[in-house]
Amino acid sequence: MNVELLQCRYPPETMQQVAKLSEGLAKDYHRSRAYMLKRTFVSASDAAASKVRREDVLTTANNDNSNTDNGTEGPSGMIPRNVMDCIRKDVVIIDNNVSNTMVAFNKLSNGMQMKIFNQYNQDGVHEATVEIAGFTIGKARGDTSKVAQSTVSDIVLAFLSQHCYSLKRKMHVSQIEGIEVLSKAETSHGSAENNTTDSTKLSSDNLGFQLMTKLGWTGGSLGARGDGILDPVDMEQKFDRTGLGKDTLDGKMNAATIKQKLYELRNSTEQDRIVFSSEYTKQDRKLIHSLAQALNLRSLSYGKDYNRTRRLVVSRRLLGPREILRKILAEKDPLYCKMYEVVPPSAQE
C-alpha cells in the first residue's frame, strides 16, 4: 500500500520481496479504478453552462450560438430555455407543497436554486416572490405575509404542474398490507445464532485478504501453529439499564441478531428496507436506531405508542423524487405504486 499509493521506497531487498508478494494486486487495484471519475479542466463558464443544460462540456461552446429560443412565458415574465429545461428535468412537485418541492430541488446541487422572498412594501402591502436561478416564476401581494405566501404558492404550483411531474404520497410503507414485517419473536434470544462475526470477516476480494494470502495464510486460525483466533474480535455492548453481570434474556431482543439483519440490509442489492413490528418497545427502538446509525442506515418510526401502532422502518437511503418516478413509471415497482400517486404534466411539451 505504501509503495503504490504513497510512492515509498525501501532497500532493494525489501522492494524485491514486496514485488514478489504483491504480484498482480497492484495491477488489479489500478484496473478497478480505471473507470472512476477523472478531473477535466475546462473554463468556468463552459462548466456552468454544461451542468445546467446536461450537455457534454466539449459541445457546450458550439451549442451556445444555436440556442436562441426566447424561452417560455411564465407567470411573471419570460423564462429562458435553459432554465425551463432544468425545471422540466429536475423539479418534481412533492405533495402539492412548494416548500417540500423547493427543498428537494435545492438538494440536487445542479447549479440552480429555488428561493422564496417576502417583502413589506411602503404602501403597507406584503409581497411574496418565488425565483429559480434568479428568474421569477411567481409573485403575489396580500394584506399579510401569510396571505401573500399562500397566493404565490398557488400560482407557482399551477405553473409547475403544467411542466413537471407531481408525487403525492398515498400511504407509508409500514401501512401497506402484505409487506414483510419483522416480528420480535424473530429477533429474540434463542431465535438465531450470533452470526455477526460472519458479516465482519474479510471477503476474498478484499485487498487485506489478498495480502494475507500472499503471505501464506490459507484460512482458519492465525498464528504459526494455527492456534490463534478464528473470528474477528467482536465488542459486546450493553444497552439496557440493568447492572453489569445481570442477565435477563427472557423475552429480550437479541442485539446481535438485529445487527446481522442490518448488515444484510446494507450489503443487499435487492432489499431496500426492514420494517420492525409494533411489538418492539421504546428501548428496543432506541437500540435499533443506534445500530442503524452506526451502519449509515436511515431509520424512522411511524405511528403512536399508546395504541401500539408505532413501527420502525430502516432503509438503506432515502430515494429522491426522480428515483421514485423511475421506480413507478419505468420499473413498475408494486411497492412504490402503492405508496405514491404520480400526476404527469398537464401541458404537452
Secondary structure, DSSP 4 states (H G I P E B T S, - for coil): -HHHHS-----HHHHHHHHHHTTTHHHHHHHHTTTS-------HHHHHHHHHHT--HHHHHHHHTT-----EEETTEEE-HHHHHHHHHH-EEETTBHHHHHHHHHTT-SS--EEEEEEE-TTS-EEEEEEETTEEEEEEEESSHHHHHHHHHHHHHHHHHHHSEEEEE---GGG-TT--EE-GGGGBTTSS---HHHHHSPPTTSHHHHHHHHTT--SSS-STTS-S--SPP------SSSPTT----TT-B-HHHHHHHHHHHHH-SS--EEEE-TTS-HHHHHHHHHHHHHTT-EEEEES-TTTT--EEEEES-PPPHHHHHIIIIIS--HHHHHHEEEE--SS--
